[in-house]
Amino acid sequence: MLQSTPFVIETHHLCKSYGDVQSLRDVNLTVPRHSIFGFLGPNGAGKTTLMKTLLNLIRPTAGTGTIFGYDIVTESVRIRERVGYLPQQPRFIDQMTARENLHFAARFFFSGPEAKLRARCDEMLELVGLEDKANRPIKGFSGGEKQRLGIALAQVNYPDLLILDEPASALDPLGRQAVLDVMARLRKYTTIFYSTHILDDVQRASDTVAILNRGQLMACGPIEQIMKGGEGVVYSMAIKGNLPVLDTRLKEIPWVTHTSVTQQNGTSVWQVSVSDEGAAEKDLLRTVLADPGVTVAEFSRKKYELEEVFMNIVKGAGNVC
């Protein structure tokens, strides 16, 4: 029976080994409903292995997993009825048109009137922006057009979950943006769980992120949380003047958790970590300026790029979730 849960995917200590090689190591993952969940990792991290394990295309060595509350091994048929899957390298019948390919795939899921099946195919072609190319043979399609058609094929059965393996990895910037736009439009209908190593795409499209490295889950959570880099809220200040007094004053503030100082061209650059974002936003600059011997040249909240956070985590600076 379907369990009531806010998560579409849950894994518990999931492992997959090939002899002495551990492709997945103790993976504990939760994917919220109606999220666009970006699954990050360098090449060979185990992303495709995890997806195939979730779909029961390969069996886990240890641990368990559920999708919609159904066990990924013993109830995989029920799961597949509600999942759309786009492999990393989708295959099509090149001599057939986009509409014919879609119609062929849709017949595996629809047993109703032919008119309803055709209407669903037309709906999917419009959704991915291929309605004007519907009657062209696939062999003349660009890489981006094939990826968008692949998403249409994965979506044709009204899935509650889309699993997309590197949907934009081989595309140029325009093709990648087209795929991201399609994913954004699909969000209101389904949960999207996709793997990639393109960090910019994740930062633009995802609301939840997980980072896998060498089969181990290194970080997971809302992208805003991941983007903080494990440091929390940090303010950066370029200051001239009475530094010893300022240092003492900052250390007396209960919500200031850490400070560090570097020198740049006669100016002291302070990094101030805080535990109370609201209090810092209201009072940190006032506290610094209260000292007449201090001049503030720059003051800003530190912004992180996902690439910086990703590299820190993969190199071992991040926390394992």
C-alpha positions in Angstrom: 0.0 0.0 0.0 1.2 3.5 -0.8 2.8 5.2 2.2 2.1 8.8 3.1 5.4 10.6 2.9 6.6 14.1 1.8 9.4 12.3 -0.2 9.1 10.6 -3.6 12.5 8.8 -3.2 14.0 7.5 0.0 17.1 5.3 0.3 18.6 3.9 3.4 22.2 2.7 3.5 22.1 1.8 -0.2 25.2 0.1 -1.5 26.3 -1.3 -4.8 29.6 -3.1 -5.4 31.2 -4.8 -8.3 33.8 -7.1 -6.8 36.1 -4.9 -4.8 34.8 -1.7 -6.4 32.2 0.2 -4.4 30.1 2.2 -6.8 27.6 3.3 -4.1 28.5 3.5 -0.4 25.9 3.8 2.3 23.7 6.3 0.4 20.9 7.9 2.5 18.9 10.1 0.2 15.5 11.9 0.3 13.9 13.6 -2.7 10.9 15.9 -1.9 7.8 15.9 -3.9 7.5 18.5 -6.7 11.1 19.5 -6.5 13.7 19.9 -9.2 16.4 17.8 -7.6 19.9 18.2 -9.1 22.1 15.2 -8.5 25.7 16.4 -8.9 29.0 14.6 -9.1 32.2 14.3 -11.2 32.4 11.7 -13.9 32.5 8.2 -12.4 30.9 9.4 -9.1 28.1 6.8 -9.3 25.2 8.9 -10.5 24.1 6.6 -13.2 24.5 3.6 -11.0 22.2 5.1 -8.4 19.6 5.9 -11.0 19.7 2.4 -12.4 19.5 0.9 -8.9 16.4 3.0 -8.1 14.8 1.7 -11.3 15.8 -1.9 -10.5 17.8 -2.1 -13.7 20.6 -3.3 -11.4 20.2 -4.8 -7.9 21.7 -3.2 -4.8 24.3 -5.0 -2.9 23.0 -3.8 0.5 20.5 -1.3 1.9 17.0 -0.4 0.8 15.1 2.2 -1.2 11.6 3.2 -1.9 9.8 5.3 -4.6 6.3 6.5 -3.7 6.6 4.2 -0.7 7.2 1.1 -2.9 10.3 -1.0 -2.5 12.6 -0.5 -5.4 13.4 -4.3 -5.7 10.2 -6.1 -4.8 7.7 -3.6 -6.2 9.5 -2.2 -9.2 6.6 -2.9 -11.6 4.4 -0.6 -9.6 7.1 2.1 -9.6 7.7 1.9 -13.3 4.0 2.6 -14.0 4.5 6.1 -12.5 8.1 7.0 -13.6 9.4 8.4 -16.7 13.1 7.8 -17.5 15.5 9.4 -19.9 18.9 7.6 -20.2 22.1 9.5 -20.7 22.1 8.5 -24.4 18.5 8.1 -25.6 17.8 6.0 -28.6 15.2 6.6 -31.3 14.1 5.1 -34.6 15.9 7.6 -36.9 13.8 6.9 -40.0 10.6 7.7 -38.1 9.3 11.3 -37.4 9.2 12.8 -33.9 5.4 12.2 -33.8 5.8 8.6 -34.9 8.4 7.9 -32.3 6.2 9.5 -29.6 3.1 7.6 -30.8 5.0 4.3 -30.8 6.1 4.8 -27.2 2.7 6.1 -26.0 1.0 2.9 -27.2 2.7 1.0 -24.4 0.8 3.1 -21.8 -2.5 4.0 -23.5 -5.3 1.5 -24.2 -8.1 4.1 -24.8 -9.3 5.8 -28.0 -6.8 6.6 -30.7 -7.8 10.2 -30.7 -6.9 10.6 -27.0 -3.5 9.0 -27.7 -2.8 11.4 -30.6 -3.9 14.3 -28.4 -1.4 13.3 -25.7 1.4 13.1 -28.3 0.6 16.6 -29.6 0.5 17.9 -26.1 4.0 16.6 -25.4 5.4 17.9 -28.7 4.1 21.4 -27.8 5.4 21.1 -24.2 9.0 20.5 -25.4 8.7 23.0 -28.3 8.8 20.5 -31.2 5.3 21.0 -32.6 6.8 22.6 -35.7 9.2 19.7 -36.2 6.7 16.9 -35.4 6.8 15.4 -38.9 10.5 15.5 -39.5 12.6 12.3 -39.4 14.7 12.0 -36.2 17.9 11.6 -38.2 17.8 15.3 -39.1 17.4 16.5 -35.5 20.1 18.4 -33.5 21.3 17.1 -30.2 19.1 19.5 -28.3 16.0 18.6 -30.3 16.7 14.9 -29.5 17.1 15.6 -25.8 13.8 17.5 -25.8 12.1 14.6 -27.6 13.6 12.2 -25.1 12.0 14.2 -22.3 8.6 14.2 -24.2 8.9 10.3 -24.4 9.7 10.1 -20.7 6.7 12.3 -19.9 4.2 10.7 -22.2 2.7 8.4 -19.5 1.9 11.2 -17.1 4.6 10.2 -14.6 4.7 11.4 -11.0 8.5 11.3 -11.2 10.9 12.0 -14.0 14.4 10.6 -13.8 16.8 12.2 -16.2 20.4 11.1 -16.6 22.6 13.9 -17.8 19.8 15.5 -19.9 22.0 18.4 -21.2 25.6 17.3 -20.9 26.4 17.1 -24.6 24.5 20.3 -25.6 25.6 23.8 -26.5 24.4 26.7 -24.2 21.3 27.3 -26.3 20.4 23.6 -26.3 21.0 23.3 -22.5 18.8 26.3 -21.9 16.0 24.8 -23.9 16.1 21.6 -21.9 16.2 23.6 -18.6 13.1 25.6 -19.8 11.3 22.3 -20.5 12.1 21.0 -17.0 10.8 24.3 -15.4 7.5 23.9 -17.3 7.2 20.2 -16.1 7.7 21.1 -12.5 4.0 21.7 -11.8 3.1 18.2 -13.0 5.9 16.0 -11.6 9.0 15.7 -9.5 12.2 15.9 -11.5 15.3 14.0 -10.3 18.2 14.6 -12.7 22.0 14.0 -12.7 24.5 16.4 -14.2 28.1 17.7 -13.8 27.2 21.1 -15.2 27.2 23.3 -12.1 25.7 26.4 -13.8 22.6 24.4 -14.8 22.0 23.2 -11.3 22.4 26.7 -9.9 19.8 28.1 -12.4 17.2 25.3 -12.4 17.3 23.3 -9.1 15.7 23.9 -5.7 17.3 20.9 -4.0 20.8 19.4 -4.5 22.8 16.4 -3.6 26.5 15.9 -4.3 28.0 12.4 -4.8 31.7 11.6 -4.9 33.2 8.2 -5.3 29.9 6.6 -4.5 29.4 8.5 -1.3 26.8 11.2 -0.6 28.8 14.2 0.5 26.1 16.9 0.8 22.3 17.3 0.3 19.6 19.8 1.0 18.0 23.0 -0.4 20.3 24.7 -2.8 20.3 27.9 -0.6 21.7 25.7 2.2 24.3 24.1 0.0 25.3 27.4 -1.5 26.3 28.7 2.0 29.2 26.3 1.7 28.8 24.9 5.2 29.9 28.3 6.7 26.5 29.8 7.3 26.0 33.5 6.8 29.3 35.4 6.3 29.8 39.1 5.9 32.8 40.6 4.3 34.2 44.0 5.3 37.2 46.1 4.0 38.3 48.2 7.0 40.9 50.8 7.8 41.7 52.0 11.3 41.5 50.8 14.9 41.7 47.0 14.4 42.5 45.7 18.0 39.4 47.6 19.4 37.2 46.3 16.7 38.4 42.7 17.1 37.5 42.9 20.8 34.1 44.4 20.2 33.2 41.8 17.6 34.2 38.9 19.9 31.8 40.2 22.5 28.8 39.9 20.2 27.0 36.6 21.0 25.9 36.0 17.4 29.3 36.5 15.9 30.7 32.9 15.7 34.0 33.5 13.9 36.2 36.2 12.4 39.2 36.1 10.1 41.4 38.9 8.8 43.7 39.3 5.7 45.6 42.3 4.5 45.2 43.7 1.0 47.0 46.9 0.0 46.9 48.5 3.4 43.3 47.5 4.0 42.1 44.8 6.4 39.6 42.4 4.9 37.4 40.8 7.5 35.2 37.7 7.2 32.6 37.7 9.9 30.5 34.5 10.4 27.2 35.0 12.2 24.6 32.7 13.7 21.7 35.2 13.7 21.1 36.5 10.2 18.5 39.0 11.2 20.5 40.6 14.0 23.6 40.8 11.8 21.6 42.5 9.0 20.3 45.1 11.5 23.3 45.7 13.8 26.6 44.5 12.4 27.5 47.5 10.4 26.2 49.9 13.1 28.5 48.1 15.6 31.5 48.5 13.4 30.8 52.2 12.6 30.2 53.0 16.3 34.0 53.2 16.6 35.2 56.6 15.3 38.6 55.2 14.7 37.3 52.8 12.0 36.6 53.5 8.3 34.6 51.0 6.3 35.5 50.9 2.6 33.3 47.9 1.7 30.6 45.9 3.4 28.7 43.0 1.8 27.2 39.6 2.5 29.4 36.9 1.1 28.0 35.2 -2.0 28.9 31.7 -3.0 29.2 30.2 -6.4 28.2 26.5 -6.6 31.5 25.7 -8.3 33.4 26.9 -5.2 31.2 24.9 -2.9 31.3 21.8 -5.1 35.1 21.8 -5.2 35.4 22.3 -1.4 33.0 19.4 -0.8 34.6 17.0 -3.3 38.0 17.8 -1.9 36.8 16.9 1.5 36.0 20.2 3.1 32.2 19.7 3.1 30.1 17.7 5.6 28.8 14.3 4.8 25.0 14.4 5.1 
